């Protein structure tokens, strides 16, 4: 029997939300989020934290383990999955706000 991991479940949810587009799990070590993207992520994390009554840093810490590259749009999706707070959200980082490390230009 195959174990159904949190990562697989979140990836399936992201694929559902993004109409069956191909999603690829990416590691925080493999990407570079540009300053504009970092600011947008911080603002969004703070809003989510205030709405559900948790620390903003708890939301931010949860983001970087659940990141998915959506093909062909180039969007980076950060899944906020905190079942202990009943929280499942998807934050989008447009292609212009991030890139894979080692690349000198954007994906799109």
C-alpha positions as CSV (number, residue, x, y, z in Angstrom):
1,X,0.0,0.0,0.0
2,X,1.4,3.4,-1.0
3,X,1.6,6.1,1.6
4,X,-0.4,9.2,0.8
5,X,1.9,12.1,1.8
6,X,1.0,15.6,2.7
7,X,3.1,16.8,-0.3
8,X,1.1,14.5,-2.7
9,X,-2.2,15.7,-1.3
10,X,-1.2,19.4,-1.6
11,X,0.1,18.9,-5.1
12,X,-3.2,17.2,-6.1
13,X,-5.1,20.2,-4.6
14,X,-2.9,22.7,-6.5
15,X,-3.5,20.7,-9.8
16,X,-7.2,20.8,-9.1
17,X,-7.2,24.6,-8.4
18,X,-5.1,25.2,-11.6
19,X,-7.4,23.2,-13.9
20,X,-5.2,20.2,-14.4
21,X,-2.1,22.2,-15.4
22,X,1.2,20.4,-14.7
23,X,2.6,21.3,-11.2
24,X,6.1,20.5,-10.1
25,X,7.2,20.6,-6.5
26,X,10.2,22.9,-6.1
27,X,12.6,23.3,-3.2
28,X,13.3,26.7,-1.7
29,X,17.0,26.0,-2.2
30,X,16.4,26.0,-6.0
31,X,14.6,29.3,-6.4
32,X,15.3,33.0,-6.0
33,X,12.4,35.2,-5.1
34,X,13.0,38.8,-6.1
35,X,12.5,41.7,-3.7
36,X,9.1,42.6,-5.1
37,X,8.0,39.0,-4.5
38,X,9.4,38.9,-1.0
39,X,7.5,42.0,0.0
40,X,4.2,40.7,-1.5
41,X,4.7,37.3,0.3
42,X,5.3,39.1,3.6
43,X,2.2,41.3,3.2
44,X,0.0,38.3,2.3
45,X,1.4,36.2,5.2
46,X,0.6,38.9,7.6
47,X,-3.0,39.3,6.4
48,X,-3.5,35.5,6.6
49,X,-2.0,35.4,10.1
50,X,-4.2,38.2,11.3
51,X,-7.3,36.5,9.8
52,X,-6.7,33.2,11.5
53,X,-5.0,34.4,14.7
54,X,-1.5,33.0,14.3
55,X,1.9,34.6,14.1
56,X,2.9,35.9,10.6
57,X,6.2,34.0,10.9
58,X,4.3,30.7,11.4
59,X,2.6,31.3,8.0
60,X,5.9,32.3,6.3
61,X,7.6,29.2,7.7
62,X,4.8,27.0,6.3
63,X,5.1,28.5,2.8
64,X,8.5,27.3,1.8
65,X,7.9,23.6,2.2
66,X,5.0,23.6,-0.2
67,X,6.0,25.4,-3.4
68,X,4.9,24.4,-6.8
69,X,5.9,25.6,-10.3
70,X,2.8,25.7,-12.5
71,X,3.5,24.9,-16.2
72,X,3.1,26.6,-18.6
73,X,2.2,29.8,-16.8
74,X,5.5,30.1,-14.9
75,X,3.6,30.9,-11.7
76,X,5.1,29.8,-8.4
77,X,2.3,28.6,-6.0
78,X,3.0,28.5,-2.3
79,X,0.5,26.3,-0.5
80,X,-0.3,27.4,3.0
81,X,-1.4,24.2,4.6
82,X,-2.0,24.4,8.4
83,X,-4.7,21.8,9.2
84,X,-4.4,22.5,12.9
85,X,-5.9,25.9,12.1
86,X,-8.2,24.7,9.3
87,X,-6.2,26.7,6.8
88,X,-5.6,25.7,3.2
89,X,-4.7,28.6,0.9
90,X,-2.7,29.1,-2.2
91,X,-0.5,32.2,-2.7
92,X,0.7,33.0,-6.3
93,X,4.0,34.5,-7.1
94,X,4.0,35.6,-10.7
95,X,6.8,34.6,-13.0
96,X,8.2,38.1,-13.0
97,X,8.8,37.9,-9.3
98,X,10.9,34.8,-9.1
99,X,13.3,32.6,-11.0
100,X,15.2,29.3,-10.6
101,X,18.7,29.9,-9.2
102,X,21.4,29.9,-11.9
103,X,19.2,31.4,-14.5
104,X,19.9,34.9,-15.7
105,X,16.4,35.5,-17.1
106,X,12.8,34.8,-16.2
107,X,11.1,31.6,-17.2
108,X,8.3,33.3,-19.2
